[in-house]
Amino acid sequence: MGLLTFIAVTAAGAGGAVVLAPVVLGAVGFTAAGIAANSLAAGMMASAASASGGGVLAGSTVAVLQSAGAAGLAGSTAAVVAGVGGTVGWLTAAAAAPI
């Protein structure tokens, strides 16, 4: 596998992750209108609220995911998601490369 293939797969992973993150957030229930009833996100919110005594703590995983679902990815968050997607793309290309 050539260098250009590694670069292409890494770029595809980075771009795909940024594009698909909002889709996945919506699919699990983190929507622009709030957390969807009877969704995975609702279950996460209920668990987080129970664990913290009745409310979801600011900065918790549920709060961050709801923020991203409601307002989209911030620039810094998009950069992290792209980095993770690019890493997964690179690892996928490396695993497929003949030894």
N, C-alpha and C positions, 0 to 999 in steps of 0.2 A: 504494500500500500504506500503510495507516494505522499510526499509532504503536502501537496495541494489537497489531497483527499482528507488528510488530518485537519487541515485548516477549514475545509468546507463543512465537515461533520461537526467540528467545534462551533463554527459560526451558526450552523443550523440549530444546534442544541441551545445556544445562547438566545438566538432570536425566537425559536419555538417556545422556550420557557417563558419569555416575556409576553409573547402573544397569548399563550394558553393560560397563564396564571389567572387572569380575570374570569376566563371561562370556567376554570376549575373551581374558583371561589364561588361563583354563582351556582354551579352545579351542586355544591355541598351545602348551600344555604346562606352564604354571606352575600347578600344582595344590596343594591343601592337603596332599597326601601327598608332595609333592616334585616334581621335574621328571620329566615323563612320558618314558619311553623312546621313541626314534625320533620325537621331535616337533621342531618348530622350536626350542622352548626347549632341548632337548638339544643341538642343533647350535650354538646360541648359547653354551651353557655350555662345550662342547668347544672352541670357538674362543677364548673368553675365557680358559680354562685354559691353552691352548697359548700364547696371547700373553703371559700373565703368568708363565710358567714352571712350570705344573702346578696352580695353584689359582685359584679365582675370588676376585678382590680384593673386600674389604668396601667397600660403597658404589658398586660398579660397576653398570652397567645391569642385568646379569643378576641380581646380588644384590638389587637394589631390586625388580625385577619378581618374583623368587621370593618375597621377603618379602610383597609385596602379594598374590600368588597364594595363599600359605599362610595369611596372617592377615587378609586383606582390606585395604581402603584405610584408612590412618590419616586423621585429620581434616584434617591439612594437605595430604595427597596428594589427598583427595577435593575439597578446595577448589581445588587446581590443576587437577584433571581437570574440575571444573565450570566453571572459568574458561575453559579451552580449548574445552570443548563449547559454552559460551555464545557465545564469540567466533566459532566456526564457524557456529553458528545465526544470529548477527547478520549475518555476512558472506553467508550464504546468502540471508537475507531482503533484504539490500541489493542483491545481484546480481539477484534476481528483481524488484526494484522498477523500475517504468518510469522512464525518465530524463526 
